[in-house]
């Protein structure tokens, strides 16, 4: 479990966000999406972690 459930797995790195945005950009370019999607606009805010654990 240490490989999957650790503090580093909670959030994506900047490089991972860039990779997702590139995939969404290609999807938009080829007509899979009606608008350009930025991955960070659709994240669950980290403040919810406190609520979940309360």
QUIZI-V329122 format. One record per pair of residues at least 12 apart in sequence whose ideal C-beta (glycine too) atoms are under 7 Angstrom apart, sorted by the first residue. I is the first residue (numbers start at 1). J is the second residue. D is the distance in Angstrom with one decimal. If there is no record, write none. Layout:
BEGIN
I	J	D
I	J	D
END
This chain:
BEGIN
17	39	5.5
17	40	6.0
20	39	4.1
21	38	6.1
21	39	5.5
24	36	6.9
24	37	4.1
24	39	6.6
END
